[in-house]
Amino acid sequence: MKTVLITGAAQGIGRATAERFLASGHALVATDMSAKLLEELKSVAPDRVATLAQDIKADPAPDAAVDLALKTFGRLDVLVNNAGVGEPRPIHESDDSDIDRFLDINVRAQIRFCRAALAAMTSGAAIVNIASIFGFRGSAGAGVYAVSKAAMIGLTRQLAADHGPAGIRVNAVAPGLIRTPLTADRIDNDAAFRRQMVDTTPFPRIGTPQDIAAAVCFLASEDAGFISGHTLVVDGGWLVANGRRDASGAP
Ligand SMILES: NC(=O)c1ccc[n+]([C@@H]2O[C@H](COP(=O)([O-])OP(=O)(O)OC[C@H]3O[C@@H](n4cnc5c(N)ncnc54)[C@H](O)[C@@H]3O)[C@@H](O)[C@H]2O)c1
């Protein structure tokens, strides 16, 4: 049984990932801003879930989460750095509070959670960061969100280089469009968003939180025992198809 720490575990991708680790018999430290939703998650396996309502950008948050893992389960084997925010504006329309919001939550807090987790981890442990396809390419309007997700890919490479010698692997998953509370409204009601994200994904469906949970659990497992510094794209082919589903305009 491993001990897994997941941020943003109350809903969406974090929740599906938490449920998949629990189904495999692992113990979980689940953190999120929503205490109510965390209680729902705890009811799935009360003996194997410890919860912590916290804002990941608060300075004490990473140490508090890691301490809870050590006090409750005696070890920390996996960190899934998942909590994050979206809905960016183009950089020329972003004010300082937009910039701070993305950098504080999507970058600074992620780095600080990795640092705290690594201090408690030993050989065989693994970190999985949640990046995004927008971390790989320029995309009109993706703003500081895209910058923050490119930073997660860089963080993953850097930590893999620094901590590989200690037997600790660090990888990332870059989701494409996944239906979660973060995206559901735009998927259902924003025609321009659907054209950009849904109509241009070759595989003919929208991604699910379970698609990402499967990739995270694989990267955290011994099946990925020689994979480190990698960002696994899980997007139904959106990134490689370069925004096209049909053959019009093909060379
Ligand atoms: N849904 C997608 O299409 C998609 C695509 C690419 C990347 N991602 C990334 O996946 C991750 C999860 O996204 P999701 O779609 O499940 O989002 P979501 O909004 O459905 O869930 C995010 C969870 O994180 C929590 N959270 C947010 N800010 C927090 C904070 N400051 N402190 C503590 N908890 C906080 C929220 O309460 C929520 O439970 C994010 O990093 C997001 O950028 C999502």
The ligand as an SDF file (V2000), in Angstrom:
LIG
                    3D

 44 48  0  0  0  0  0  0  0  0999 V2000
  -10.2580   20.0440  -17.4950 N   0  0  0  0  0  0  0  0  0  0  0  0
   -9.3910   20.2320  -18.4790 C   0  0  0  0  0  0  0  0  0  0  0  0
   -9.7740   20.2590  -19.6680 O   0  0  0  0  0  0  0  0  0  0  0  0
   -7.9260   20.4120  -18.1900 C   0  0  0  0  0  0  0  0  0  0  0  0
   -7.0460   20.4470  -19.2870 C   0  0  0  0  0  0  0  0  0  0  0  0
   -5.6780   20.6210  -19.0390 C   0  0  0  0  0  0  0  0  0  0  0  0
   -5.2130   20.7380  -17.7450 C   0  0  0  0  0  0  0  0  0  0  0  0
   -6.0890   20.7040  -16.6860 N   0  0  0  0  0  0  0  0  0  0  0  0
   -5.5320   20.8280  -15.3390 C   0  0  0  0  0  0  0  0  0  0  0  0
   -5.9830   19.7650  -14.5410 O   0  0  0  0  0  0  0  0  0  0  0  0
   -6.0270   20.1890  -13.1770 C   0  0  0  0  0  0  0  0  0  0  0  0
   -7.3980   19.8760  -12.5980 C   0  0  0  0  0  0  0  0  0  0  0  0
   -8.3580   20.5400  -13.3910 O   0  0  0  0  0  0  0  0  0  0  0  0
   -9.9240   20.1640  -13.3570 P   0  0  0  0  0  0  0  0  0  0  0  0
  -10.4090   20.3160  -14.7430 O   0  0  0  0  0  0  0  0  0  0  0  0
  -10.1620   18.9050  -12.6260 O   0  0  0  0  0  0  0  0  0  0  0  0
  -10.4420   21.4260  -12.5210 O   0  0  0  0  0  0  0  0  0  0  0  0
  -11.6280   21.5810  -11.4470 P   0  0  0  0  0  0  0  0  0  0  0  0
  -11.8200   23.0550  -11.3000 O   0  0  0  0  0  0  0  0  0  0  0  0
  -12.7900   20.7420  -11.8400 O   0  0  0  0  0  0  0  0  0  0  0  0
  -10.9650   20.9770  -10.1220 O   0  0  0  0  0  0  0  0  0  0  0  0
   -9.8810   21.6180   -9.5360 C   0  0  0  0  0  0  0  0  0  0  0  0
   -9.8830   21.3640   -8.0490 C   0  0  0  0  0  0  0  0  0  0  0  0
   -8.7810   22.0900   -7.5090 O   0  0  0  0  0  0  0  0  0  0  0  0
   -9.2280   22.8400   -6.3870 C   0  0  0  0  0  0  0  0  0  0  0  0
   -8.4390   24.0640   -6.2620 N   0  0  0  0  0  0  0  0  0  0  0  0
   -8.3460   25.0870   -7.1300 C   0  0  0  0  0  0  0  0  0  0  0  0
   -7.5780   26.0650   -6.6340 N   0  0  0  0  0  0  0  0  0  0  0  0
   -7.1660   25.6390   -5.4130 C   0  0  0  0  0  0  0  0  0  0  0  0
   -6.3660   26.1980   -4.3950 C   0  0  0  0  0  0  0  0  0  0  0  0
   -5.8340   27.4290   -4.5260 N   0  0  0  0  0  0  0  0  0  0  0  0
   -6.1370   25.4870   -3.2720 N   0  0  0  0  0  0  0  0  0  0  0  0
   -6.6920   24.2540   -3.1300 C   0  0  0  0  0  0  0  0  0  0  0  0
   -7.4730   23.6710   -4.0410 N   0  0  0  0  0  0  0  0  0  0  0  0
   -7.7120   24.3570   -5.1710 C   0  0  0  0  0  0  0  0  0  0  0  0
  -10.6890   23.1510   -6.6440 C   0  0  0  0  0  0  0  0  0  0  0  0
  -11.4100   23.3960   -5.4350 O   0  0  0  0  0  0  0  0  0  0  0  0
  -11.1460   21.8840   -7.3690 C   0  0  0  0  0  0  0  0  0  0  0  0
  -11.6520   20.9090   -6.4740 O   0  0  0  0  0  0  0  0  0  0  0  0
   -5.6850   21.6890  -13.1730 C   0  0  0  0  0  0  0  0  0  0  0  0
   -4.3140   21.8650  -12.8730 O   0  0  0  0  0  0  0  0  0  0  0  0
   -5.9660   22.0910  -14.6210 C   0  0  0  0  0  0  0  0  0  0  0  0
   -5.2080   23.2060  -15.0430 O   0  0  0  0  0  0  0  0  0  0  0  0
   -7.4390   20.5390  -16.8950 C   0  0  0  0  0  0  0  0  0  0  0  0
  1  2  1  0
  2  3  2  0
  2  4  1  0
  4  5  1  0
  4 44  2  0
  5  6  2  0
  6  7  1  0
  7  8  2  0
  8  9  1  0
  8 44  1  0
  9 10  1  0
  9 42  1  0
 10 11  1  0
 11 12  1  0
 11 40  1  0
 12 13  1  0
 13 14  1  0
 14 15  2  0
 14 16  1  0
 14 17  1  0
 17 18  1  0
 18 19  2  0
 18 20  1  0
 18 21  1  0
 21 22  1  0
 22 23  1  0
 23 24  1  0
 23 38  1  0
 24 25  1  0
 25 26  1  0
 25 36  1  0
 26 27  1  0
 26 35  1  0
 27 28  2  0
 28 29  1  0
 29 30  1  0
 29 35  2  0
 30 31  1  0
 30 32  2  0
 32 33  1  0
 33 34  2  0
 34 35  1  0
 36 37  1  0
 36 38  1  0
 38 39  1  0
 40 41  1  0
 40 42  1  0
 42 43  1  0
M  CHG  2   8   1  16  -1
M  END
$$$$
